[in-house]
Each structure stands twice: as structure tokens, then as C-alpha cells.
Amino acid sequence: MTPPRPILVGAVAYDPKVVTIWEIIKAYFEDHGTPMDFVFYSNYGLLVTALLDGDLDIAWNSPLAWVDAVRRTGGTCRAIAMRDTDRDRVSHLVVRADGDVRTLADLRGRTLAVGAADSPQATLIPLGLLADNGLVPDEDVAVLRHDVLVGKHGDHVGGERDALDALLAGDADACAMLDLNHAGWTADGTLDPATTRILATTPPFDHCVFTVRADFNAAAERDWLATLFTMDYANPDHREMMDLEGLKAWLPGRTSGFGPLTEAVGRFGFFEGRRVGVPAEPTSLRDAAR
């Protein structure tokens, strides 16, 4: 009997750890009788195209890639699974504690450092927060963008970290970052809570999601999800991958948390090619090589 064709999952290689993550996932699925394989892409645009062209069964999409897939399929694609940590995230606008920026209104005439142009968490959604509060990016507030690895939708957090560096160096009056990064950078000493503070926080939003086309085989989807949902953080054999991927449980996909990003990309004309802010000039050989 011919063995079943492996389910093919696509992901973006934003960090070397991605290889380790997906090798572990592949082995786990094969051990549980649900053959799967993976393909890496250098950017999310290619990933979404491959899914819609039928080259993939499932795409591990960033939030912006999900919004793009919805746009390009007329809303027929489906979100089937996500991490527990993908739900109800927020981004913070952070300022120096000794500065005179006390409210969002105080950012008028000032500079906000953000991540890459395509980062939902460090650029698009935070800029939407400004606009919701009557501050037009690039008009009322200067936007200092840090375009690190554009195409990877900010997953690598390089531009987000550079935005924080701009704040700490005095090149910006505020910077934007994901709540998880704020917590991590506080814990490891990168960000000193004694010298910085949170100025404002965005509405909650959801992050990455496994995406399929409307015609994905129902039985294959059911079997794949059943295997995915058996991964258990309490099991040491599963924990390494789950720690690397930043989750403690896989959950069913949902679409209710993409409103802030959908509104931001529409408001700023992202998919029409508009870009808010100007890239930061390289400040070191490391930056220039990015």
C-alpha cells in the first residue's frame, strides 16, 4: 500500500531555531502516524502565495500574513490553530521615566521609534493607536522606522530592539514593543524599569495562526489537528520545542483578534505600497550589514 502523502506545512525561517522547532514537530507527527513535512520561505509574501497556489497544505502565518491571506482569498481561508501565547497580546509605547512625555498627546511634535515597516506589533498596530488618539503618523508625530529583515513581519524582533536602542540613546521620545518583549527585556536587564515606563498600551490583538485554504481535505485537517493538540508541555519530550516556539499549549484558531491590524493596514494603505516613517540610518557596521 502506498503510504499517505505527508501534509506539507510552510513557515518563514526568521531565526536558526526555526529548523530545530520544525524537525522536532515533524518527528513527533511521524511517530504518531500523521506524516508531515515542512518547507521554509525567506518571507511571508512567498509563504502566502505558496499556500494559495496549492504548493502547501498549511501555512504558519504571521498576523500580517493572515490578513494578507484573507484579502487575497476573499475571506475563504481558515485559521485552524494557534499558540496559547498568540491570543490577546498587546504592544506598549515606552518612554524614558525622566522625560516630559506623560500622555499620548505629549507625543505631538516628537519622535516615535518603531520596528520594520511590516511589523504588526512594533509598527502597524502602535501607529494605529496614535491615529485612534488623533495623532497622524508622519504629520503630528515623526516616525523613525527600523527596517530590519523586511518580509519577516517583525518575527526576529531586530528592528523592535533597535527602536528601544533609539529611545535609550535619546534619538526618539518613545518606542513601540510587544508586551512579551517588554517582559523579556525587563527580565534580562535590557530594559530598566527604573529608567523607562509604559506610556500607553494598544488594544488586544492576536498573533500567529495556522492557515489553510477553503478546500483543504477535512479528514486530513482533523487528523493533523488531533496530533497537534496532543502535544503536552508537561511532557519533557515536547517541552524543548514548545519553549523554543514560545507556547505552553496549542489552541484552536480564531479570527476575532485581528481587528486592530486589519484596521491599521487599511488606514495606512499597507497593501497598496504605502509606508509610514523613514528607515533609521545605520549606526554601526552590524546595523549596516543587516
C-alpha positions in Angstrom: 0.0 0.0 0.0 1.3 3.5 -0.9 1.9 5.5 2.3 -0.2 8.6 2.7 1.3 11.8 1.3 2.8 13.9 4.1 0.9 17.1 4.9 3.1 19.9 3.8 3.4 22.9 6.2 5.2 26.1 5.3 6.9 28.5 7.6 9.3 31.5 7.4 12.9 31.0 8.5 13.3 34.1 10.6 15.8 32.5 13.0 18.1 29.4 13.0 16.0 27.9 15.8 13.1 27.5 13.3 14.9 24.5 11.9 15.1 22.8 15.3 11.5 23.6 16.0 10.2 22.0 12.8 12.5 19.0 12.9 11.0 18.2 16.3 7.5 18.7 15.2 8.0 16.6 12.1 9.4 13.7 14.1 6.5 14.0 16.6 3.9 13.8 13.9 5.6 10.9 12.2 5.8 9.0 15.5 2.0 9.5 15.9 1.1 8.2 12.4 0.4 11.6 10.9 3.2 12.1 8.3 4.1 15.7 7.6 6.9 17.7 6.2 7.9 21.4 6.0 9.2 24.0 3.6 10.9 27.2 4.7 10.5 30.5 2.9 12.5 33.7 3.3 9.5 35.9 3.6 5.7 35.8 4.3 4.7 37.1 0.9 6.2 33.9 -0.7 4.6 31.8 2.0 1.1 33.1 1.4 1.5 32.8 -2.4 2.6 29.1 -2.0 -0.4 28.3 0.1 -2.8 30.0 -2.3 -1.2 28.3 -5.3 -1.7 24.9 -3.7 2.0 24.2 -3.1 1.3 23.9 0.7 -1.4 22.4 2.8 -0.9 24.6 5.8 0.9 27.9 6.3 2.2 29.0 9.7 1.3 32.7 9.2 2.2 35.8 11.0 -0.8 38.1 11.8 0.0 40.2 8.8 0.3 37.2 6.6 -3.1 36.0 7.9 -4.6 39.4 7.0 -3.0 39.2 3.5 -4.4 35.6 3.0 -7.9 36.8 3.9 -7.5 39.7 1.5 -6.3 37.5 -1.3 -8.8 34.8 -0.9 -11.9 37.0 -0.3 -12.1 35.7 3.2 -12.3 32.0 2.3 -9.1 30.9 4.0 -9.4 29.4 7.5 -7.5 29.8 10.8 -7.2 26.3 12.3 -4.8 26.5 15.2 -2.6 28.9 17.2 -0.4 29.1 20.3 -1.9 30.0 23.7 0.5 32.9 23.6 -0.9 34.2 20.3 -4.1 35.3 21.9 -4.8 38.7 23.5 -1.3 40.2 23.0 -0.8 44.0 23.3 2.0 46.4 22.4 3.3 49.1 24.6 4.6 52.6 23.8 7.6 53.1 26.2 9.2 56.3 27.2 12.1 57.4 29.4 11.0 57.8 33.0 12.8 61.2 33.4 11.3 62.6 30.2 8.4 65.0 29.9 6.2 62.8 27.7 3.3 61.9 30.1 0.4 61.3 27.8 -0.1 60.3 24.2 -0.9 63.9 23.4 2.6 64.9 24.5 4.0 62.9 21.5 2.8 65.7 19.2 5.9 67.1 17.6 8.0 64.3 19.0 9.6 61.1 17.5 8.3 57.6 17.9 10.8 54.8 17.1 9.1 51.7 15.6 10.3 48.4 14.1 10.2 47.3 10.5 7.6 48.7 8.1 5.8 45.3 8.1 5.9 44.6 11.9 2.3 44.3 13.2 3.4 44.5 16.9 6.1 47.2 16.7 4.8 49.4 13.8 1.4 49.0 12.3 -0.8 48.4 15.4 1.1 51.0 17.5 0.7 53.6 14.7 -3.0 52.7 14.7 -3.1 53.6 18.4 -1.6 57.0 17.6 -4.2 57.6 14.8 -7.0 56.5 17.1 -6.0 59.2 19.5 -5.9 62.0 16.9 -2.2 61.9 16.1 -1.4 61.4 12.5 1.9 59.5 11.9 4.4 61.4 9.9 2.4 64.6 10.4 1.8 65.1 14.1 4.4 62.5 15.2 7.7 61.8 13.4 8.0 58.0 12.9 11.6 56.6 13.0 11.4 53.2 11.3 14.0 50.4 11.7 13.7 48.2 8.6 15.4 45.0 9.7 14.7 42.0 7.6 11.6 43.4 6.0 9.4 40.5 4.8 9.6 38.6 8.0 7.0 40.7 9.7 9.0 41.6 12.7 9.2 38.0 14.0 13.0 38.3 14.5 12.4 41.5 16.7 15.7 43.0 15.4 14.0 46.3 14.4 12.0 46.3 17.6 15.1 46.1 19.6 16.7 48.8 17.6 13.7 51.0 18.3 14.4 50.5 22.0 18.0 51.4 21.5 16.9 54.6 19.7 14.8 55.6 22.8 17.7 54.8 25.2 20.1 56.8 23.1 17.9 59.8 23.0 17.2 59.6 19.3 13.5 59.1 19.9 11.0 60.2 22.6 9.1 56.9 22.7 9.4 53.4 21.1 6.9 50.5 20.4 7.3 46.9 21.5 5.3 43.7 22.1 4.3 43.0 25.7 6.2 39.7 25.7 9.4 41.5 24.6 8.9 44.2 27.2 8.6 41.5 29.8 11.6 39.5 28.5 13.8 42.6 28.1 12.9 43.7 31.6 13.8 40.2 33.0 17.2 40.1 31.3 18.2 43.6 32.1 18.0 45.1 28.6 15.2 47.4 29.7 15.5 49.1 33.2 12.0 49.7 34.7 13.6 52.4 36.9 14.5 54.5 33.8 11.7 53.7 31.5 7.9 53.4 31.8 4.9 52.4 29.7 3.2 55.4 28.2 0.3 53.7 26.5 -0.9 50.2 25.5 -2.7 49.1 22.3 -6.0 47.2 22.3 -5.5 43.4 22.5 -4.7 41.6 19.3 -3.9 38.0 18.1 -0.7 36.9 16.6 0.4 33.9 14.5 -2.1 31.3 13.1 -2.0 28.1 11.1 -3.9 28.9 7.9 -5.5 26.6 5.3 -7.4 27.1 2.1 -11.1 26.5 2.0 -10.6 23.3 0.0 -8.2 21.6 2.5 -9.2 18.0 3.0 -11.4 17.8 6.1 -10.1 14.4 7.2 -6.5 15.4 6.8 -7.2 18.6 8.8 -8.9 16.7 11.6 -6.0 14.1 11.9 -3.4 16.8 11.8 -5.1 18.9 14.5 -5.7 15.9 16.7 -2.0 15.2 16.7 -1.0 18.8 17.2 -3.3 19.2 20.2 -1.8 16.1 21.9 1.4 17.9 22.5 1.8 18.4 26.2 4.1 20.9 27.9 4.2 18.7 31.0 6.0 16.1 28.8 9.7 16.8 28.7 9.9 15.4 25.2 7.6 18.1 24.0 8.8 21.0 26.2 12.0 21.8 24.2 10.1 22.6 21.1 7.3 24.4 22.9 9.8 26.6 24.8 11.6 27.4 21.5 8.3 28.3 19.9 7.0 30.2 22.9 3.9 28.3 24.0 2.5 26.0 26.6 -0.5 24.7 24.7 -1.8 24.6 21.1 -5.3 26.0 20.8 -8.0 26.1 18.1 -7.6 29.0 15.7 -9.8 32.1 16.0 -10.2 35.2 13.9 -11.7 37.7 16.4 -8.3 39.2 17.4 -7.2 40.6 14.0 -9.3 43.8 14.1 -6.6 46.2 15.2 -4.2 45.0 12.5 -6.8 44.9 9.7 -7.9 48.4 10.6 -4.2 49.6 10.6 -3.3 48.1 7.2 -6.4 49.7 5.7 -5.8 53.0 7.3 -2.2 53.3 6.2 -2.6 51.6 2.8 -0.1 49.0 3.6 -1.0 46.6 0.8 -1.2 49.4 -1.7 2.5 50.0 -1.1 2.4 53.0 1.3 4.9 53.0 4.1 4.8 55.2 7.2 8.1 56.6 8.6 11.6 56.7 7.4 14.2 54.0 8.0 16.8 54.7 10.6 20.3 55.3 9.3 22.8 52.5 10.2 24.6 53.4 13.4 27.2 50.6 13.3 28.7 48.0 11.0 26.4 45.5 12.5 23.4 47.6 11.5 24.7 48.4 8.0 25.2 44.7 7.3 21.5 43.9 8.0 
